[in-house]
Amino acid sequence: MAKSTLSPYELRREEMIRERKAFLKELFPEGELESLKRDIAPKKRTLTPSRNQTPRKSARLQGPIRRSARLSSGGGKKKKFYSESDLDVLPANISVSVVRRSSKSPVPVELVDEDYVQRDPEELTRVATSTSEKVYDKYQGTTCHQCRQKTRDLKTTCRNKHCFGVRGQFCGPCLRNRYGEDAAEACEDPKWVCPPCREICNCSFCLPKRGQRPTGILIHVARDNGFNSVHSFLKQSKTPETD
């Protein structure tokens, strides 16, 4: 007789199954258990529409077929937006949509009248010098206008009295890489005005408002071409940041 390959657990399980079947056989006569299972089994529910009710599917097929205007015109693809200066270098067979400059007037620059309070040198150490020093905090953090990241590090403060929201808040890495400025020095300067108020902001929000495409992460390209910031690279390459 071949030795059983079942584990002790499996042997005990088989034994319990046999005991259960024997118990049910003694409890119910032959054939009564199967009829009991059929009686207690849930019955399938069949839906029959009423005579006065028209099936929705047939009613939908009788009317005209409606298509989404977005799908019929562009096939659901996103359009690319270009500025007027890009039309000269694009092939003639490409159809583009030009983003026009916003008609809103720029924010006037006027420094605040109140006396500037010198920051504590220890507080200036909270300015991040690299992205690895930034700690995310969605409750106590402050948002950078450029990268939109809410972190605990110290951000700049615009001294223009007409500046609003987070326009004047820039973290150390963004201000250095995108504009070549030092955030700690900007925090100490009582006359410092943020890039949006100077109309040189090259973030993904401000550029489309001026009819230009967002640049994406361009600092590596700028450094490869010998520039220390994206702003200086765009200015030298004659890519207009302002009209």
MIDOSE-1310 file (N, C-alpha, C; in nm, 2 decimals, decimal comma, always signed):
residues 243
maks	+0,09/-0,12/+0,00/+0,00/+0,00/+0,00/+0,09/+0,13/+0,00; +0,06/+0,22/-0,09/+0,14/+0,34/-0,11/+0,12/+0,43/+0,01; +0,23/+0,49/+0,05/+0,22/+0,58/+0,17/+0,15/+0,71/+0,13; +0,06/+0,76/+0,21/-0,01/+0,88/+0,19/+0,08/+1,00/+0,19
tlsp	+0,06/+1,09/+0,09/+0,14/+1,21/+0,08/+0,07/+1,33/+0,14; -0,04/+1,31/+0,20/-0,12/+1,42/+0,26/-0,06/+1,46/+0,39; -0,06/+1,59/+0,42/-0,01/+1,64/+0,55/-0,11/+1,61/+0,66; -0,07/+1,62/+0,79/-0,16/+1,59/+0,90/-0,29/+1,68/+0,89
yelr	-0,27/+1,80/+0,85/-0,39/+1,89/+0,84/-0,48/+1,84/+0,74; -0,43/+1,80/+0,62/-0,52/+1,75/+0,51/-0,59/+1,62/+0,55; -0,52/+1,53/+0,62/-0,58/+1,41/+0,67/-0,69/+1,44/+0,77; -0,67/+1,53/+0,86/-0,78/+1,57/+0,95/-0,90/+1,63/+0,88
reem	-0,87/+1,71/+0,77/-0,98/+1,77/+0,70/-1,06/+1,67/+0,62; -1,00/+1,57/+0,56/-1,07/+1,46/+0,50/-1,16/+1,38/+0,60; -1,10/+1,36/+0,71/-1,18/+1,29/+0,82/-1,30/+1,37/+0,86; -1,29/+1,50/+0,88/-1,40/+1,58/+0,92/-1,51/+1,58/+0,81
irer	-1,47/+1,58/+0,68/-1,56/+1,58/+0,57/-1,64/+1,45/+0,57; -1,57/+1,34/+0,59/-1,65/+1,21/+0,60/-1,74/+1,21/+0,71; -1,70/+1,26/+0,83/-1,79/+1,26/+0,95/-1,92/+1,35/+0,92; -1,90/+1,46/+0,85/-2,01/+1,55/+0,82/-2,11/+1,48/+0,72
kafl	-2,06/+1,42/+0,62/-2,14/+1,35/+0,53/-2,22/+1,24/+0,60; -2,16/+1,17/+0,69/-2,23/+1,06/+0,76/-2,33/+1,11/+0,85; -2,31/+1,23/+0,91/-2,41/+1,29/+1,00/-2,53/+1,34/+0,92; -2,51/+1,40/+0,80/-2,62/+1,44/+0,72/-2,70/+1,33/+0,66
kelf	-2,63/+1,22/+0,64/-2,70/+1,10/+0,58/-2,79/+1,04/+0,69; -2,75/+1,04/+0,81/-2,83/+0,99/+0,92/-2,95/+1,09/+0,95; -2,92/+1,22/+0,94/-3,02/+1,32/+0,97/-3,14/+1,32/+0,87; -3,10/+1,31/+0,74/-3,20/+1,32/+0,64/-3,21/+1,19/+0,56
pege	-3,34/+1,15/+0,53/-3,35/+1,03/+0,44/-3,30/+1,05/+0,31; -3,29/+0,94/+0,23/-3,23/+0,94/+0,09/-3,32/+1,03/+0,00; -3,25/+1,13/-0,06/-3,32/+1,22/-0,16/-3,38/+1,34/-0,09; -3,40/+1,34/+0,04/-3,46/+1,46/+0,10/-3,37/+1,58/+0,11
lesl	-3,24/+1,55/+0,12/-3,14/+1,66/+0,13/-3,13/+1,74/+0,00; -3,14/+1,66/-0,11/-3,13/+1,73/-0,24/-3,25/+1,82/-0,26; -3,37/+1,77/-0,23/-3,49/+1,85/-0,25/-3,49/+1,97/-0,15; -3,43/+1,96/-0,04/-3,42/+2,07/+0,05/-3,33/+2,18/+0,00
krdi	-3,22/+2,14/-0,06/-3,13/+2,24/-0,13/-3,20/+2,31/-0,24; -3,28/+2,25/-0,32/-3,35/+2,31/-0,43/-3,45/+2,41/-0,38; -3,52/+2,38/-0,26/-3,62/+2,47/-0,21/-3,56/+2,60/-0,15; -3,44/+2,59/-0,09/-3,39/+2,70/-0,02/-3,29/+2,78/-0,12
apkk	-3,27/+2,73/-0,24/-3,18/+2,81/-0,33/-3,25/+2,93/-0,38; -3,18/+3,05/-0,39/-3,24/+3,17/-0,43/-3,29/+3,16/-0,58; -3,41/+3,21/-0,60/-3,46/+3,21/-0,74/-3,41/+3,32/-0,82; -3,39/+3,30/-0,95/-3,34/+3,40/-1,04/-3,46/+3,49/-1,07
rtlt	-3,42/+3,62/-1,06/-3,53/+3,72/-1,09/-3,53/+3,76/-1,23; -3,64/+3,75/-1,29/-3,66/+3,79/-1,44/-3,74/+3,92/-1,45; -3,68/+4,01/-1,52/-3,75/+4,14/-1,54/-3,83/+4,14/-1,66; -3,95/+4,17/-1,65/-4,04/+4,18/-1,77/-4,10/+4,32/-1,78
psrn	-4,07/+4,39/-1,89/-4,12/+4,53/-1,90/-4,28/+4,53/-1,91; -4,33/+4,63/-1,86/-4,48/+4,64/-1,86/-4,53/+4,67/-2,00; -4,65/+4,66/-2,03/-4,71/+4,68/-2,16/-4,70/+4,83/-2,20; -4,72/+4,92/-2,10/-4,71/+5,06/-2,13/-4,57/+5,12/-2,13
qtpr	-4,48/+5,04/-2,10/-4,34/+5,09/-2,09/-4,26/+5,05/-2,21; -4,19/+5,15/-2,27/-4,11/+5,12/-2,39/-3,97/+5,10/-2,35; -3,91/+4,99/-2,39/-3,77/+4,97/-2,35/-3,68/+5,08/-2,39; -3,59/+5,12/-2,30/-3,50/+5,23/-2,32/-3,41/+5,21/-2,44
ksar	-3,36/+5,09/-2,46/-3,27/+5,06/-2,57/-3,33/+5,09/-2,71; -3,46/+5,04/-2,72/-3,52/+5,06/-2,85/-3,56/+5,21/-2,87; -3,59/+5,28/-2,76/-3,62/+5,42/-2,78/-3,50/+5,50/-2,81; -3,38/+5,46/-2,76/-3,26/+5,53/-2,79/-3,22/+5,51/-2,94
lqgp	-3,25/+5,39/-2,99/-3,21/+5,36/-3,13/-3,30/+5,43/-3,23; -3,42/+5,47/-3,19/-3,51/+5,53/-3,28/-3,48/+5,68/-3,31; -3,42/+5,75/-3,21/-3,39/+5,89/-3,23/-3,25/+5,90/-3,31; -3,22/+6,03/-3,34/-3,09/+6,05/-3,41/-2,97/+6,03/-3,32
irrs	-2,87/+5,98/-3,37/-2,75/+5,95/-3,29/-2,67/+6,08/-3,27; -2,64/+6,11/-3,15/-2,57/+6,23/-3,11/-2,43/+6,20/-3,08; -2,34/+6,28/-3,13/-2,19/+6,26/-3,10/-2,14/+6,38/-3,03; -2,04/+6,36/-2,95/-1,97/+6,47/-2,88/-1,90/+6,56/-2,98
arls	-1,92/+6,69/-2,96/-1,85/+6,78/-3,05/-1,70/+6,77/-3,04; -1,65/+6,74/-2,92/-1,51/+6,72/-2,90/-1,46/+6,61/-2,98; -1,53/+6,49/-2,98/-1,49/+6,37/-3,05/-1,50/+6,39/-3,20; -1,61/+6,46/-3,25/-1,63/+6,47/-3,39/-1,53/+6,57/-3,46
sggg	-1,49/+6,67/-3,38/-1,40/+6,77/-3,44/-1,25/+6,73/-3,43; -1,21/+6,69/-3,31/-1,07/+6,66/-3,30/-1,03/+6,52/-3,26; -1,13/+6,43/-3,25/-1,09/+6,29/-3,22/-1,05/+6,28/-3,08; -1,08/+6,37/-2,99/-1,04/+6,36/-2,85/-0,90/+6,40/-2,82
kkkk	-0,82/+6,45/-2,92/-0,68/+6,48/-2,90/-0,67/+6,62/-2,84; -0,57/+6,64/-2,76/-0,55/+6,77/-2,70/-0,48/+6,86/-2,81; -0,52/+6,99/-2,82/-0,46/+7,08/-2,91/-0,33/+7,14/-2,85; -0,24/+7,17/-2,94/-0,12/+7,23/-2,90/-0,13/+7,38/-2,92
fyse	-0,09/+7,46/-2,83/-0,10/+7,61/-2,84/+0,04/+7,67/-2,86; +0,04/+7,76/-2,95/+0,17/+7,83/-2,98/+0,15/+7,98/-2,98; +0,26/+8,05/-2,96/+0,26/+8,19/-2,97/+0,28/+8,24/-3,11; +0,25/+8,36/-3,14/+0,26/+8,41/-3,28/+0,40/+8,40/-3,33
sdld	+0,50/+8,41/-3,24/+0,64/+8,40/-3,28/+0,68/+8,26/-3,33; +0,60/+8,16/-3,30/+0,63/+8,02/-3,34/+0,58/+7,99/-3,47; +0,49/+8,07/-3,53/+0,43/+8,04/-3,66/+0,53/+8,04/-3,77; +0,64/+8,12/-3,76/+0,74/+8,13/-3,87/+0,82/+8,00/-3,89
vlpa	+0,84/+7,92/-3,78/+0,92/+7,81/-3,79/+0,84/+7,68/-3,80; +0,71/+7,68/-3,80/+0,63/+7,57/-3,81/+0,60/+7,53/-3,96; +0,59/+7,40/-3,99/+0,55/+7,37/-4,13/+0,42/+7,42/-4,17; +0,40/+7,45/-4,30/+0,27/+7,51/-4,34/+0,15/+7,42/-4,33
nisv	+0,18/+7,29/-4,33/+0,06/+7,19/-4,33/+0,01/+7,16/-4,19; +0,07/+7,23/-4,09/+0,03/+7,21/-3,95/-0,07/+7,32/-3,91; -0,19/+7,28/-3,86/-0,29/+7,38/-3,82/-0,27/+7,40/-3,67; -0,25/+7,52/-3,62/-0,23/+7,55/-3,48/-0,32/+7,65/-3,44
svvr	-0,34/+7,66/-3,30/-0,42/+7,77/-3,24/-0,32/+7,86/-3,16; -0,34/+7,99/-3,19/-0,25/+8,09/-3,13/-0,31/+8,14/-3,01; -0,24/+8,15/-2,90/-0,28/+8,20/-2,77/-0,25/+8,35/-2,77; -0,35/+8,43/-2,76/-0,33/+8,58/-2,76/-0,29/+8,63/-2,63
rssk	-0,23/+8,74/-2,62/-0,19/+8,80/-2,49/-0,32/+8,85/-2,42; -0,32/+8,83/-2,29/-0,43/+8,87/-2,21/-0,44/+9,03/-2,22; -0,57/+9,07/-2,22/-0,59/+9,22/-2,23/-0,58/+9,28/-2,09; -0,56/+9,20/-1,98/-0,55/+9,26/-1,85/-0,42/+9,34/-1,84
spvp	-0,42/+9,45/-1,78/-0,31/+9,54/-1,76/-0,22/+9,48/-1,65; -0,08/+9,50/-1,66/+0,01/+9,44/-1,56/-0,01/+9,50/-1,42; +0,03/+9,43/-1,32/+0,02/+9,48/-1,19/+0,12/+9,59/-1,16; +0,07/+9,71/-1,12/+0,16/+9,82/-1,10/+0,26/+9,79/-0,98
velv	+0,38/+9,84/-0,99/+0,48/+9,82/-0,89/+0,49/+9,94/-0,80; +0,46/+9,93/-0,68/+0,47/+10,04/-0,58/+0,51/+9,97/-0,44; +0,63/+10,01/-0,39/+0,68/+9,95/-0,27/+0,59/+9,99/-0,15; +0,59/+9,90/-0,05/+0,51/+9,93/+0,07/+0,57/+10,04/+0,14
dedy	+0,49/+10,12/+0,21/+0,53/+10,24/+0,29/+0,59/+10,20/+0,43; +0,54/+10,09/+0,48/+0,58/+10,06/+0,62/+0,73/+10,03/+0,63; +0,79/+10,04/+0,74/+0,93/+10,02/+0,76/+0,96/+9,87/+0,75; +1,07/+9,84/+0,69/+1,11/+9,70/+0,67/+1,17/+9,65/+0,80
vqrd	+1,13/+9,53/+0,84/+1,18/+9,47/+0,96/+1,29/+9,37/+0,92; +1,41/+9,39/+0,97/+1,52/+9,30/+0,93/+1,49/+9,16/+0,99; +1,52/+9,06/+0,90/+1,50/+8,93/+0,94/+1,61/+8,88/+1,03; +1,58/+8,78/+1,12/+1,68/+8,72/+1,20/+1,77/+8,63/+1,12
peel	+1,90/+8,64/+1,13/+1,99/+8,56/+1,05/+1,96/+8,41/+1,07; +1,92/+8,37/+1,19/+1,88/+8,23/+1,21/+1,76/+8,19/+1,12; +1,67/+8,28/+1,10/+1,55/+8,25/+1,02/+1,59/+8,24/+0,87; +1,69/+8,31/+0,83/+1,74/+8,29/+0,69/+1,80/+8,16/+0,66
trva	+1,84/+8,09/+0,76/+1,89/+7,95/+0,74/+1,78/+7,85/+0,70; +1,65/+7,89/+0,71/+1,54/+7,81/+0,67/+1,52/+7,81/+0,52; +1,59/+7,90/+0,45/+1,58/+7,90/+0,30/+1,65/+7,78/+0,24; +1,58/+7,71/+0,16/+1,63/+7,58/+0,10/+1,73/+7,62/-0,01
tsts	+1,84/+7,55/-0,01/+1,94/+7,56/-0,11/+1,93/+7,45/-0,22; +1,86/+7,35/-0,19/+1,84/+7,24/-0,29/+1,71/+7,17/-0,26; +1,66/+7,10/-0,36/+1,53/+7,04/-0,34/+1,53/+6,93/-0,23; +1,64/+6,87/-0,20/+1,65/+6,77/-0,10/+1,63/+6,83/+0,04
ekvy	+1,64/+6,96/+0,06/+1,62/+7,02/+0,19/+1,47/+7,06/+0,21; +1,39/+7,05/+0,11/+1,25/+7,09/+0,12/+1,17/+6,97/+0,18; +1,09/+7,00/+0,29/+1,01/+6,91/+0,36/+0,86/+6,94/+0,33; +0,79/+6,85/+0,27/+0,65/+6,87/+0,24/+0,56/+6,87/+0,36
dkyq	+0,47/+6,97/+0,37/+0,38/+6,98/+0,48/+0,25/+7,05/+0,43; +0,15/+6,98/+0,41/+0,03/+7,03/+0,35/-0,05/+7,12/+0,45; -0,02/+7,11/+0,58/-0,09/+7,19/+0,68/-0,02/+7,32/+0,72; +0,12/+7,31/+0,75/+0,19/+7,42/+0,80/+0,28/+7,48/+0,69
gttc	+0,29/+7,42/+0,58/+0,39/+7,47/+0,47/+0,33/+7,59/+0,40; +0,42/+7,65/+0,32/+0,39/+7,76/+0,23/+0,42/+7,72/+0,09; +0,34/+7,78/+0,00/+0,35/+7,73/-0,14/+0,44/+7,82/-0,23; +0,52/+7,76/-0,31/+0,61/+7,83/-0,40/+0,53/+7,86/-0,53
hqcr	+0,54/+7,99/-0,58/+0,47/+8,03/-0,70/+0,52/+7,95/-0,82; +0,64/+7,91/-0,82/+0,70/+7,85/-0,94/+0,67/+7,70/-0,95; +0,70/+7,63/-0,84/+0,69/+7,48/-0,84/+0,56/+7,43/-0,78; +0,48/+7,52/-0,72/+0,35/+7,49/-0,65/+0,36/+7,39/-0,54
qktr	+0,48/+7,37/-0,48/+0,50/+7,27/-0,38/+0,49/+7,34/-0,24; +0,41/+7,28/-0,15/+0,39/+7,33/-0,02/+0,48/+7,27/+0,08; +0,59/+7,35/+0,12/+0,69/+7,30/+0,20/+0,72/+7,39/+0,32; +0,80/+7,34/+0,41/+0,82/+7,42/+0,54/+0,93/+7,53/+0,52
dlkt	+1,01/+7,52/+0,42/+1,12/+7,62/+0,40/+1,07/+7,76/+0,38; +1,16/+7,85/+0,41/+1,13/+8,00/+0,40/+1,12/+8,04/+0,26; +1,01/+8,11/+0,22/+0,99/+8,17/+0,09/+1,02/+8,32/+0,09; +1,03/+8,37/-0,03/+1,05/+8,52/-0,04/+0,92/+8,59/-0,02
tcrn	+0,93/+8,72/+0,00/+0,82/+8,81/+0,02/+0,83/+8,93/-0,07; +0,73/+8,95/-0,16/+0,74/+9,06/-0,25/+0,70/+9,19/-0,18; +0,78/+9,30/-0,21/+0,76/+9,42/-0,14/+0,67/+9,52/-0,22; +0,61/+9,47/-0,33/+0,52/+9,55/-0,40/+0,38/+9,54/-0,33
khcf	+0,33/+9,66/-0,30/+0,20/+9,66/-0,22/+0,08/+9,61/-0,31; +0,10/+9,60/-0,44/-0,01/+9,55/-0,52/+0,00/+9,40/-0,55; +0,10/+9,34/-0,50/+0,12/+9,20/-0,51/+0,02/+9,12/-0,43; -0,03/+9,01/-0,47/-0,13/+8,93/-0,40/-0,11/+8,78/-0,41
gvrg	-0,17/+8,71/-0,32/-0,17/+8,57/-0,32/-0,03/+8,51/-0,30; +0,01/+8,41/-0,37/+0,14/+8,35/-0,36/+0,23/+8,39/-0,47; +0,20/+8,50/-0,54/+0,28/+8,55/-0,65/+0,42/+8,58/-0,61; +0,44/+8,64/-0,49/+0,57/+8,68/-0,44/+0,65/+8,57/-0,37
qfcg	+0,59/+8,45/-0,35/+0,66/+8,35/-0,27/+0,73/+8,25/-0,37; +0,87/+8,25/-0,35/+0,95/+8,16/-0,43/+1,05/+8,09/-0,34; +1,07/+7,96/-0,36/+1,16/+7,89/-0,28/+1,30/+7,91/-0,33; +1,40/+7,87/-0,26/+1,54/+7,89/-0,29/+1,58/+7,83/-0,43
pclr	+1,56/+7,70/-0,45/+1,60/+7,64/-0,57/+1,53/+7,70/-0,70; +1,40/+7,73/-0,69/+1,33/+7,79/-0,80/+1,38/+7,92/-0,84; +1,40/+8,01/-0,74/+1,45/+8,14/-0,76/+1,59/+8,14/-0,82; +1,67/+8,05/-0,78/+1,81/+8,04/-0,83/+1,81/+7,98/-0,97
nryg	+1,74/+7,87/-0,99/+1,75/+7,80/-1,12/+1,67/+7,87/-1,23; +1,56/+7,93/-1,20/+1,48/+8,00/-1,30/+1,51/+8,14/-1,32; +1,57/+8,21/-1,22/+1,60/+8,36/-1,24/+1,74/+8,40/-1,20; +1,82/+8,31/-1,15/+1,95/+8,34/-1,11/+1,96/+8,43/-0,99
edaa	+1,87/+8,43/-0,90/+1,87/+8,52/-0,78/+1,88/+8,44/-0,66; +1,93/+8,50/-0,55/+1,94/+8,43/-0,42/+1,82/+8,46/-0,33; +1,76/+8,36/-0,28/+1,63/+8,38/-0,21/+1,67/+8,44/-0,07; +1,78/+8,41/-0,01/+1,81/+8,47/+0,12/+1,84/+8,62/+0,10
eace	+1,91/+8,66/-0,01/+1,93/+8,80/-0,03/+1,80/+8,87/-0,06; +1,71/+8,80/-0,13/+1,58/+8,86/-0,16/+1,50/+8,88/-0,04; +1,51/+8,79/+0,06/+1,44/+8,81/+0,19/+1,49/+8,93/+0,27; +1,62/+8,96/+0,25/+1,68/+9,07/+0,32/+1,66/+9,21/+0,25
dpkw	+1,63/+9,20/+0,12/+1,62/+9,33/+0,04/+1,48/+9,39/+0,06; +1,47/+9,51/+0,12/+1,34/+9,58/+0,14/+1,28/+9,63/+0,01; +1,35/+9,62/-0,10/+1,30/+9,67/-0,23/+1,28/+9,56/-0,33; +1,29/+9,43/-0,28/+1,28/+9,32/-0,38/+1,14/+9,31/-0,43
vcpp	+1,12/+9,29/-0,56/+0,99/+9,27/-0,63/+1,00/+9,14/-0,70; +0,89/+9,06/-0,69/+0,89/+8,93/-0,74/+0,89/+8,93/-0,89; +0,93/+8,82/-0,96/+0,92/+8,80/-1,10/+0,79/+8,83/-1,17; +0,67/+8,78/-1,11/+0,55/+8,81/-1,17/+0,52/+8,96/-1,18
crei	+0,55/+9,04/-1,07/+0,53/+9,18/-1,08/+0,62/+9,25/-1,17; +0,74/+9,19/-1,20/+0,83/+9,25/-1,30/+0,80/+9,20/-1,44; +0,70/+9,11/-1,45/+0,66/+9,05/-1,58/+0,77/+8,97/-1,65; +0,85/+8,90/-1,57/+0,95/+8,81/-1,62/+0,93/+8,67/-1,58
cncs	+0,82/+8,64/-1,51/+0,80/+8,51/-1,46/+0,78/+8,41/-1,57; +0,85/+8,30/-1,56/+0,85/+8,20/-1,67/+0,79/+8,07/-1,62; +0,69/+8,08/-1,52/+0,62/+7,96/-1,47/+0,52/+7,91/-1,57; +0,46/+7,79/-1,55/+0,36/+7,74/-1,64/+0,23/+7,81/-1,64
fclp	+0,21/+7,90/-1,55/+0,09/+7,98/-1,54/+0,10/+8,11/-1,61; +0,21/+8,18/-1,58/+0,23/+8,31/-1,63/+0,27/+8,32/-1,78; +0,34/+8,22/-1,83/+0,38/+8,22/-1,97/+0,26/+8,21/-2,06; +0,16/+8,12/-2,04/+0,05/+8,11/-2,13/-0,04/+8,24/-2,12
krgq	-0,04/+8,31/-2,01/-0,11/+8,43/-2,00/-0,05/+8,54/-2,09; +0,08/+8,53/-2,12/+0,14/+8,62/-2,21/+0,15/+8,57/-2,35; +0,08/+8,46/-2,38/+0,08/+8,40/-2,52/+0,20/+8,32/-2,55; +0,26/+8,26/-2,45/+0,38/+8,17/-2,48/+0,36/+8,04/-2,42
rptg	+0,44/+7,94/-2,47/+0,43/+7,80/-2,42/+0,51/+7,79/-2,30; +0,47/+7,70/-2,20/+0,55/+7,67/-2,09/+0,68/+7,60/-2,13; +0,79/+7,63/-2,06/+0,92/+7,58/-2,10/+0,95/+7,44/-2,04; +0,88/+7,40/-1,93/+0,92/+7,28/-1,87/+1,05/+7,29/-1,79
ilih	+1,11/+7,18/-1,76/+1,24/+7,18/-1,69/+1,35/+7,22/-1,78; +1,39/+7,34/-1,78/+1,49/+7,39/-1,88/+1,62/+7,43/-1,82; +1,64/+7,41/-1,69/+1,76/+7,45/-1,63/+1,88/+7,37/-1,68; +1,87/+7,25/-1,71/+1,98/+7,16/-1,75/+2,02/+7,21/-1,89
vard	+1,93/+7,24/-1,98/+1,96/+7,29/-2,11/+2,03/+7,43/-2,10; +1,98/+7,51/-2,01/+2,04/+7,64/-1,99/+2,19/+7,63/-1,94; +2,21/+7,54/-1,85/+2,35/+7,52/-1,80/+2,44/+7,46/-1,90; +2,39/+7,37/-1,99/+2,47/+7,31/-2,09/+2,51/+7,42/-2,19
ngfn	+2,43/+7,52/-2,21/+2,47/+7,63/-2,30/+2,54/+7,74/-2,23; +2,58/+7,73/-2,11/+2,66/+7,83/-2,04/+2,59/+7,93/-1,96; +2,46/+7,91/-1,93/+2,38/+8,01/-1,86/+2,35/+7,95/-1,72; +2,34/+8,04/-1,62/+2,31/+8,00/-1,48/+2,17/+8,00/-1,45
svhs	+2,08/+8,04/-1,54/+1,94/+8,04/-1,50/+1,86/+8,03/-1,63; +1,73/+7,99/-1,62/+1,64/+7,98/-1,73/+1,61/+8,12/-1,79; +1,60/+8,22/-1,70/+1,57/+8,35/-1,75/+1,68/+8,41/-1,84; +1,80/+8,39/-1,80/+1,91/+8,44/-1,88/+1,92/+8,37/-2,01
flkq	+1,89/+8,24/-2,01/+1,89/+8,16/-2,13/+1,79/+8,20/-2,23; +1,66/+8,22/-2,18/+1,55/+8,27/-2,27/+1,58/+8,41/-2,32; +1,64/+8,49/-2,24/+1,67/+8,63/-2,28/+1,77/+8,63/-2,39; +1,88/+8,55/-2,37/+1,99/+8,55/-2,47/+1,95/+8,48/-2,60
sktp	+1,86/+8,38/-2,59/+1,82/+8,31/-2,71/+1,70/+8,38/-2,78; +1,67/+8,50/-2,73/+1,57/+8,59/-2,80/+1,43/+8,52/-2,80; +1,40/+8,44/-2,70/+1,27/+8,39/-2,68/+1,20/+8,48/-2,59; +1,10/+8,56/-2,64/+1,04/+8,67/-2,56/+0,97/+8,62/-2,44
etd	+1,00/+8,68/-2,32/+0,93/+8,65/-2,20/+0,82/+8,76/-2,18; +0,84/+8,88/-2,24/+0,74/+8,99/-2,23/+0,72/+9,04/-2,37; +0,61/+9,10/-2,39/+0,58/+9,16/-2,52/+0,63/+9,31/-2,52
